[in-house]
Amino acid sequence: MFLFRCYTGLAYQEIRELYKKHIIIVVDGNRWIQINRKKTHNWVSIPLLSQVQEVLFNYQSDTERLLPKVSN
């Protein structure tokens, strides 16, 4: 989760609330995270870099949550 936070700039609370529905595919085929930030209540789009995709691949599961829910 630390690496995920470094590459995306998302806060811990936002990563805990991150679901598969937040991943969108844009016209050029790239994947982005689209989420409403908790503190500012602004919608942001963050590109899924290859390093972030590797992290997500390692934590694939049958649930809708992208990463496991762990304590801070």
ABEGO torsion letter per residue (X at the ends): XAAAAAAAGBBAAAAAABBAAABBBBAAGBBBBBBBBAAAGBBBBBBBBAAAAAAAAAABBABABABBBBBX
